[in-house]
Amino acid sequence: MRRTRKADIPELESSTVGWAKAADDFEPPQSGPGPVTSDKDHPYVPNGFGRQVTFRIADLTNPILKPWVIEKNA
C-alpha cells in the first residue's frame, strides 16, 4: 500500500479564497458531438442578465441522446 504524502494532495480549501462558477454551460469537445444545449425555440436565460430567468429545455435533436430520453422529453 502506497502512503500518500501531503504534497500529493492539493490544498483546495482556504479561509481567504472562495470558489465560484464562471458559467453553467459545458464547452463542446474539439471533435464529435457536443453537449446537449437548449432548444433554439426556448433559449436558456440564467439569472443576472436583466431578463426573465428560464428553465433549460433540451435540444432533442442532439445525437448523443438515447431514443428513450427523446421519447420521455418530447
C-alpha positions as CSV (number, residue, x, y, z in Angstrom):
1,M,0.0,0.0,0.0
2,R,1.4,3.4,-1.0
3,R,1.4,6.1,1.6
4,T,0.0,9.4,0.3
5,R,2.3,12.3,1.0
6,K,0.7,15.7,1.9
7,A,2.4,17.2,-1.2
8,D,0.4,14.7,-3.4
9,I,-2.9,16.2,-2.3
10,P,-3.6,19.8,-3.5
11,E,-4.9,22.2,-0.8
12,L,-8.3,23.4,-2.2
13,E,-9.6,25.0,0.9
14,S,-8.8,28.4,2.2
15,S,-10.2,30.9,4.6
16,T,-9.4,33.8,2.3
17,V,-10.5,32.5,-1.1
18,G,-13.9,31.2,-2.3
19,W,-15.0,29.2,-5.3
20,A,-17.4,30.4,-7.9
21,K,-18.6,29.1,-11.2
22,A,-17.8,31.2,-14.3
23,A,-20.6,29.7,-16.4
24,D,-23.1,26.9,-16.2
25,D,-22.7,25.5,-19.7
26,F,-20.4,22.8,-20.9
27,E,-17.8,23.5,-23.6
28,P,-18.0,21.5,-26.8
29,P,-15.2,19.0,-27.5
30,Q,-12.7,19.6,-30.3
31,S,-14.4,16.9,-32.3
32,G,-17.5,14.8,-32.2
33,P,-21.0,15.7,-31.0
34,G,-21.2,18.4,-28.4
35,P,-23.1,18.6,-25.1
36,V,-26.9,18.9,-25.1
37,T,-27.8,22.6,-25.3
38,S,-31.0,24.5,-25.2
39,D,-33.7,24.2,-27.8
40,K,-33.4,27.1,-30.2
41,D,-37.1,28.0,-29.8
42,H,-36.7,28.1,-26.0
43,P,-33.4,29.7,-25.2
44,Y,-32.0,29.3,-21.7
45,V,-31.7,32.6,-19.7
46,P,-29.7,32.3,-16.5
47,N,-30.0,34.6,-13.5
48,G,-28.3,38.0,-13.7
49,F,-29.0,39.0,-17.3
50,G,-31.8,41.5,-16.7
51,R,-34.3,39.2,-18.3
52,Q,-36.9,36.7,-17.1
53,V,-35.0,33.6,-16.0
54,T,-36.0,30.4,-17.9
55,F,-35.6,26.7,-17.3
56,R,-33.4,24.6,-19.7
57,I,-35.4,22.8,-22.4
58,A,-33.1,20.3,-24.2
59,D,-32.4,20.3,-27.9
60,L,-33.8,16.9,-28.6
61,T,-32.0,16.7,-32.0
62,N,-28.6,16.2,-30.3
63,P,-27.2,12.9,-31.5
64,I,-25.8,11.9,-28.1
65,L,-29.3,11.5,-26.7
66,K,-30.7,7.9,-26.4
67,P,-34.1,7.3,-28.0
68,W,-35.8,6.7,-24.6
69,V,-34.6,10.2,-23.4
70,I,-36.1,11.8,-26.5
71,E,-39.4,9.9,-26.0
72,K,-39.6,11.0,-22.4
73,N,-39.0,14.6,-23.2
74,A,-40.9,15.1,-26.4
